[in-house]
Amino acid sequence: MRRLTICLCLASAALLAAEKYDGPRPEKPDIPYLKHASKLIPLETGEMKEEATKKDETTMAMSGATSPTRTPLAEPIFLFNSERLDPMRLELYKIENKNGRREIKFKKKGANGLRPFKIMINPLGGKLYRIDVNETLDNGQYCFAPSGDNRVFCFEVF
C-alpha cells in the first residue's frame, strides 16, 4: 500500500512537471520581460561603459537617472526567451543613481565586493525560461547583466 501511494505521488508530480506553459510569451528574444499578471513588459536595454578604474575598483556607468520599466513588486518574476544569450549567464545587481546617471562599482579583491542577488532560472519548455528573484528587493534601480558582457537590462522597484 505504501509503495502504491509513493508511486502515485511520483507519477502525479511527473505529470505536473510535464505541463506546458500557456501564459503570455516575450515578443523579442534575449530580453528579460517583467511579468505583471497576464501582461509582459520588456526591460530597458542599455550598455554599461567603463568610466573609471582605481587600483581595487572599477566603475561602470550608463546614461539616464531611472529606468522607464517599473514594478511595485519586491520579488518580481521575469520571462526570458533565449535565442543567443544563455539565461544562466544573467546576474542581477542593484545600481546607484549618481549625477543623473546609473552606475555600478565592482571591487577587484576582498570580501566587500558587489555580489549579485540570488535568482532562480526555471525552464518552461523550448527556449522559454522563468526567472525568479529569491531575495526581497528594496526600492531602487536594478539591472540584469550577462557575465562578461556590457549589456544590461534595467528596471526599477518603487
C-alpha positions as CSV (number, residue, x, y, z in Angstrom):
1,M,0.0,0.0,0.0
2,R,2.8,2.4,0.9
3,R,4.7,1.7,-2.4
4,L,1.5,2.3,-4.4
5,T,1.0,5.7,-2.6
6,I,4.6,6.7,-3.3
7,C,4.3,5.6,-7.0
8,L,1.1,7.6,-7.4
9,C,2.7,10.7,-5.9
10,L,5.7,10.4,-8.1
11,A,3.5,9.9,-11.2
12,S,1.3,12.9,-10.4
13,A,4.4,15.1,-9.8
14,A,5.8,14.0,-13.2
15,L,2.6,14.9,-14.9
16,L,2.5,18.3,-13.3
17,A,6.2,18.9,-14.3
18,A,5.3,18.0,-17.9
19,E,2.6,20.6,-18.2
20,K,3.3,23.2,-20.9
21,Y,3.4,26.9,-20.0
22,D,0.4,28.6,-21.7
23,G,0.7,32.2,-20.4
24,P,2.0,35.2,-22.3
25,R,5.3,34.9,-24.2
26,P,8.0,37.5,-24.8
27,E,7.8,39.2,-28.2
28,K,11.6,39.5,-28.7
29,P,14.3,37.0,-27.8
30,D,17.2,37.7,-25.5
31,I,15.4,40.4,-23.4
32,P,14.0,39.7,-20.0
33,Y,10.3,40.7,-19.6
34,L,8.8,41.7,-16.3
35,K,5.6,39.7,-15.7
36,H,2.6,41.6,-14.2
37,A,-0.3,39.2,-14.1
38,S,-1.0,38.4,-17.8
39,K,1.0,41.4,-19.1
40,L,4.7,41.3,-20.1
41,I,6.8,44.5,-20.0
42,P,10.2,44.4,-21.7
43,L,13.1,45.6,-19.5
44,E,15.1,48.7,-20.6
45,T,18.1,47.6,-22.7
46,G,21.3,49.5,-22.5
47,E,25.1,49.3,-22.2
48,M,27.4,50.0,-19.3
49,K,30.6,51.7,-20.1
50,E,33.8,51.6,-18.0
51,E,34.1,55.1,-16.5
52,A,37.0,54.8,-14.0
53,T,39.3,52.3,-12.7
54,K,41.1,52.6,-9.4
55,K,43.6,50.0,-8.1
56,D,40.9,47.9,-6.5
57,E,37.6,49.2,-8.0
58,T,36.1,49.6,-11.5
59,T,33.1,51.9,-12.1
60,M,30.7,51.1,-14.9
61,A,28.0,53.7,-15.9
62,M,25.1,54.3,-18.2
63,S,23.1,57.4,-19.1
64,G,19.7,58.1,-17.6
65,A,18.8,58.6,-14.0
66,T,16.0,56.0,-13.9
67,S,14.6,53.1,-15.9
68,P,11.2,53.5,-17.5
69,T,10.3,49.9,-16.7
70,R,8.9,50.0,-13.1
71,T,7.3,47.5,-10.7
72,P,5.9,47.7,-7.2
73,L,6.8,44.0,-6.6
74,A,9.7,43.4,-4.2
75,E,10.2,39.9,-5.6
76,P,9.4,40.3,-9.3
77,I,9.1,37.5,-11.9
78,F,10.6,37.6,-15.4
79,L,10.2,35.6,-18.5
80,F,13.1,35.2,-20.9
81,N,13.1,33.7,-24.4
82,S,16.7,32.6,-25.2
83,E,18.0,32.7,-28.7
84,R,21.6,33.6,-28.4
85,L,22.0,34.7,-24.8
86,D,22.3,31.9,-22.2
87,P,19.9,32.8,-19.3
88,M,22.3,31.0,-16.9
89,R,24.8,33.9,-17.5
90,L,22.4,36.6,-16.2
91,E,23.3,38.2,-12.9
92,L,21.1,40.7,-11.0
93,Y,22.7,43.9,-9.5
94,K,21.5,47.0,-7.7
95,I,22.7,50.1,-9.4
96,E,23.1,53.6,-7.9
97,N,21.8,56.8,-9.3
98,K,24.6,59.5,-9.2
99,N,24.7,62.8,-11.1
100,G,21.8,61.9,-13.4
101,R,23.3,58.5,-14.5
102,R,23.3,55.0,-13.2
103,E,26.5,53.3,-12.1
104,I,27.9,50.1,-10.5
105,K,31.2,49.8,-8.6
106,F,32.9,46.5,-8.8
107,K,35.7,45.7,-6.3
108,K,38.5,43.6,-7.7
109,K,39.6,42.0,-4.5
110,G,38.3,41.3,-1.0
111,A,35.0,40.2,0.5
112,N,33.5,43.7,0.4
113,G,32.9,43.4,-3.4
114,L,29.5,43.8,-5.0
115,R,27.6,40.5,-5.2
116,P,24.7,39.6,-7.4
117,F,21.3,38.9,-6.0
118,K,20.1,35.3,-5.8
119,I,17.9,34.4,-8.8
120,M,16.4,31.1,-9.8
121,I,16.1,30.2,-13.5
122,N,13.5,27.5,-14.5
123,P,12.9,26.2,-18.0
124,L,9.3,26.4,-19.2
125,G,9.7,24.5,-22.4
126,G,11.7,25.1,-25.5
127,K,13.8,28.2,-25.1
128,L,11.4,29.9,-22.6
129,Y,12.6,30.5,-19.0
130,R,11.1,31.9,-15.9
131,I,13.5,34.0,-13.7
132,D,12.5,34.4,-10.0
133,V,14.3,36.8,-7.7
134,N,15.0,34.9,-4.4
135,E,15.6,37.9,-2.3
136,T,13.5,40.9,-1.4
137,L,14.5,43.9,-3.4
138,D,14.4,47.4,-1.8
139,N,13.1,50.4,-3.7
140,G,15.7,51.4,-6.3
141,Q,17.3,50.7,-9.7
142,Y,18.3,47.2,-10.8
143,C,19.8,45.5,-13.8
144,F,20.4,42.1,-15.2
145,A,23.9,41.8,-16.7
146,P,25.2,38.8,-18.6
147,S,28.5,37.8,-17.0
148,G,31.4,39.0,-19.2
149,D,29.2,41.4,-21.2
150,N,28.5,45.2,-21.0
151,R,24.8,44.8,-22.0
152,V,22.3,45.5,-19.2
153,F,18.5,45.1,-18.8
154,C,17.2,47.6,-16.3
155,F,14.1,48.1,-14.2
156,E,13.0,50.0,-11.1
157,V,11.3,48.8,-7.9
158,F,9.2,51.5,-6.3
